[in-house]
């Protein structure tokens, strides 16, 4: 037990050091009139390459993605077709699968299963935590907001509620006596592929509601920024270096996501893909 805990803490310490050490892009001021096409500065890393094994995995997940999109998209409200909504789900799954450091150092992909497992174990251990969980890279605290149908208001500690449901979830927050136990149970759900996609689709739906509250045009950029940093306001999106890097990287996966939802057998892409595809 002690050795397992030391391994977990060592792996998480390494991940935390890497994320802290990463150079941050310079903040910029952006003219709101040109949005939502904000200028996406190239990240400090190589362009991402989609592992063939994950491309094949996404083919098996495609029916789950389509079903989740149909449940969580309201076309008359979002302005998106179910296929467009599904593309955004796929887009974010692609982007979350391999991190920026692994783009530069592909051999680190071998370590990914270990630190993903480590974060799950810490969340579920007596230590308790709120580490992000793959495949959707959601924190238990965000998943809890989804369960409670709450969406934070901009620049406020207040929330508003929306009628969002989670197909397949068995959790009732009121049945847990502690946040630690609740987060452990949530971690168990959001590490499962089908439920992770369901939570991700629900979070994208929350992004649509938040964009409506802020009177913001809805696009894949808006909803990707919501998933990444919990903001949808265009000027805030473009002024945030982390979001700009995230959007730039996410843009490389758009052709793969579009082909996947269009039923092509091979949703692959290479570094030659146009990065600034239409929004």
C-alpha positions in Angstrom: 0.0 0.0 0.0 2.8 2.4 0.9 4.8 1.6 -2.2 1.7 2.1 -4.4 1.0 5.4 -2.7 4.6 6.5 -3.3 4.4 5.6 -7.0 1.2 7.5 -7.4 2.5 10.6 -5.7 5.8 10.4 -7.7 3.9 10.3 -11.0 1.6 13.1 -10.0 4.5 15.2 -8.8 6.2 14.7 -12.2 3.0 15.7 -14.1 2.5 18.7 -11.8 6.1 19.9 -12.3 5.8 19.6 -16.1 2.6 21.6 -16.2 4.1 24.3 -13.9 7.3 24.4 -15.9 5.6 24.8 -19.3 6.3 28.3 -20.7 3.1 30.4 -20.9 2.3 32.3 -24.1 2.2 36.1 -23.9 -1.2 37.6 -23.2 -2.6 39.8 -26.0 -5.4 42.3 -26.6 -7.8 41.5 -29.3 -10.3 43.6 -31.2 -13.7 42.0 -30.4 -15.0 43.0 -33.9 -12.9 40.3 -35.5 -14.1 37.5 -33.4 -14.9 34.6 -33.2 -11.9 34.1 -35.5 -9.3 35.2 -33.0 -5.7 35.1 -34.1 -4.4 31.7 -32.9 -0.7 31.9 -32.2 1.3 28.7 -32.9 1.8 26.8 -29.6 5.3 26.2 -28.1 5.2 22.5 -29.3 5.1 20.3 -32.3 1.9 19.7 -34.2 -0.1 16.8 -32.7 -0.1 13.5 -34.5 -3.1 11.2 -34.0 -2.0 7.7 -33.0 -3.5 5.1 -35.3 -4.7 3.0 -32.4 -6.8 5.9 -31.1 -8.2 6.6 -34.6 -9.4 3.0 -34.6 -10.8 3.4 -31.1 -12.8 6.4 -32.2 -14.5 4.4 -34.9 -15.9 2.1 -32.2 -17.0 5.1 -30.1 -18.8 6.7 -33.0 -22.3 5.3 -32.3 -22.0 6.4 -28.6 -20.9 9.9 -29.7 -23.8 10.2 -32.2 -26.3 9.1 -29.6 -25.0 11.5 -26.9 -25.1 14.4 -29.4 -28.7 13.6 -30.2 -29.6 13.6 -26.5 -27.8 16.8 -25.6 -28.2 19.0 -28.7 -31.3 21.2 -29.1 -30.8 22.4 -32.7 -33.4 25.2 -32.5 -31.6 26.5 -29.4 -27.9 25.8 -30.2 -28.1 26.5 -33.9 -26.1 23.3 -34.5 -27.1 20.2 -36.2 -26.8 16.9 -34.3 -23.9 16.1 -36.6 -22.1 19.3 -35.9 -22.6 18.8 -32.1 -21.2 15.2 -32.5 -18.2 16.6 -34.4 -17.4 18.9 -31.4 -17.6 15.9 -29.0 -15.2 13.9 -31.3 -13.0 17.0 -31.7 -12.5 17.3 -28.0 -11.9 13.6 -27.5 -9.2 13.7 -30.1 -7.6 16.7 -28.6 -7.6 15.4 -25.0 -6.1 12.0 -25.9 -2.5 13.2 -26.4 -1.0 16.1 -24.5 1.2 18.9 -25.7 4.4 17.4 -24.2 3.7 14.1 -25.9 3.6 16.0 -29.2 7.2 17.0 -28.6 8.3 13.8 -26.9 6.3 10.9 -28.4 7.9 8.3 -26.2 6.1 9.8 -23.2 2.9 8.3 -24.7 4.1 5.1 -23.1 3.7 6.7 -19.6 0.2 8.1 -20.2 -1.7 5.0 -19.0 0.3 5.1 -15.8 -0.4 8.7 -14.8 -4.0 8.5 -16.0 -4.4 5.5 -13.6 -2.5 7.4 -10.9 -4.9 10.3 -11.0 -7.8 7.9 -10.8 -6.3 6.1 -7.8 -5.6 9.3 -5.9 -9.2 10.5 -6.6 -10.5 7.2 -5.2 -8.1 6.8 -2.3 -8.3 8.0 1.2 -6.2 11.0 0.2 -9.0 12.3 -2.1 -8.5 14.7 -4.9 -10.0 16.5 -7.9 -7.6 15.4 -10.7 -8.9 15.4 -14.2 -10.0 12.0 -15.5 -9.7 10.7 -19.1 -10.9 10.1 -21.7 -12.8 13.4 -21.6 -10.3 15.1 -19.2 -13.1 16.2 -16.8 -12.6 17.0 -13.1 -15.0 15.4 -10.6 -16.0 19.0 -9.5 -17.1 19.8 -13.0 -18.9 16.5 -13.3 -20.7 17.3 -10.0 -21.9 20.6 -11.5 -23.3 18.6 -14.4 -25.1 16.2 -12.0 -26.5 19.1 -10.1 -27.6 20.8 -13.3 -25.7 24.0 -12.3 -23.8 26.4 -14.5 -21.6 29.1 -13.1 -22.5 32.7 -14.0 -19.7 34.8 -15.5 -17.5 36.7 -13.1 -19.6 35.5 -10.2 -19.7 32.8 -7.6 -23.4 32.3 -8.3 -24.9 29.5 -10.5 -28.0 29.1 -12.6 -29.7 25.8 -13.2 -30.7 24.1 -16.4 -32.6 20.8 -17.1 -29.6 18.6 -18.2 -29.8 14.8 -17.7 -27.2 12.1 -17.8 -28.1 8.9 -19.5 -26.6 5.9 -17.7 -25.5 7.7 -14.6 -26.5 6.1 -11.3 -25.2 8.8 -9.0 -27.3 10.8 -6.6 -25.2 13.5 -4.9 -27.4 13.6 -1.8 -26.6 9.9 -1.1 -23.0 10.7 -0.2 -21.9 11.8 3.3 -18.6 13.4 2.1 -17.2 15.1 -0.9 -14.3 12.7 -0.9 -16.7 9.7 -1.3 -18.7 11.5 -3.9 -15.7 12.5 -6.0 -14.5 8.9 -5.8 -17.8 7.6 -7.2 -17.8 10.3 -9.9 -14.3 9.3 -10.9 -15.5 5.7 -11.3 -18.2 7.0 -13.8 -16.2 9.5 -15.8 -13.4 7.0 -16.5 -15.8 4.7 -18.4 -15.8 5.5 -22.1 -19.6 5.6 -22.6 -20.3 7.7 -19.5 -17.3 9.9 -20.2 -18.8 10.8 -23.6 -22.2 11.4 -21.9 -20.7 13.8 -19.4 -18.7 15.5 -22.1 -21.8 16.0 -24.3 -23.6 17.3 -21.2 -20.8 19.8 -20.5 -20.9 21.0 -24.1 -24.7 21.5 -23.7 -23.9 23.6 -20.6 -21.5 25.6 -22.8 -24.4 26.4 -25.1 -26.5 27.6 -22.2 -23.7 29.7 -20.9 -23.1 31.2 -24.4 -26.8 32.1 -24.6 -26.7 33.8 -21.2 -23.7 35.9 -22.4 -25.2 36.5 -25.8 -22.2 34.9 -27.5 -22.2 33.3 -31.0 -22.0 29.5 -30.7 -19.1 27.9 -32.5 -16.7 25.0 -32.0 -14.2 27.5 -30.6 -16.7 28.8 -28.1 -17.5 25.3 -26.8 -13.9 24.1 -26.8 -12.9 27.1 -24.7 -15.8 26.3 -22.3 -14.5 22.8 -21.9 -11.0 23.9 -21.5 -11.3 26.9 -19.2 -15.0 27.5 -18.5 -15.3 30.7 -20.5 -17.2 31.6 -23.6 -16.8 35.3 -23.9 -14.8 36.0 -27.1 -12.5 38.6 -25.8 -11.7 36.5 -22.7 -11.1 33.5 -25.0 -8.6 35.3 -27.2 -6.8 37.1 -24.4 -6.1 33.9 -22.6 -2.9 32.2 -23.8 -3.9 28.8 -22.6 -7.1 28.9 -24.5 -5.4 30.2 -27.7 -2.9 27.3 -27.5 -5.8 24.9 -26.9 -7.9 26.2 -29.8 -4.9 26.2 -32.1 -4.2 22.5 -31.2 -7.8 21.6 -31.4 -8.1 23.0 -34.9 -5.7 20.4 -36.2 -8.2 17.7 -35.4 -11.2 19.2 -37.1 -10.8 17.2 -40.4 -10.5 14.0 -38.4 -13.6 14.7 -36.4 -15.6 15.7 -39.5 -14.6 12.6 -41.4 -15.4 10.4 -38.4 -18.9 11.7 -38.1 -19.3 11.6 -41.9 -18.7 7.8 -41.6 -15.4 7.6 -43.3 -13.5 4.5 -42.2 -10.2 6.3 -41.5 -10.3 9.5 -39.5 -6.6 10.4 -39.7 -4.7 13.6 -40.2 -1.1 14.8 -40.6 0.9 17.9 -39.8 0.1 19.1 -43.3 -3.5 19.8 -42.3 -4.6 23.4 -42.5 -4.7 24.7 -39.0 -7.0 27.6 -39.4 -9.9 25.8 -41.0 -13.2 27.7 -41.0 -14.8 28.0 -37.6 
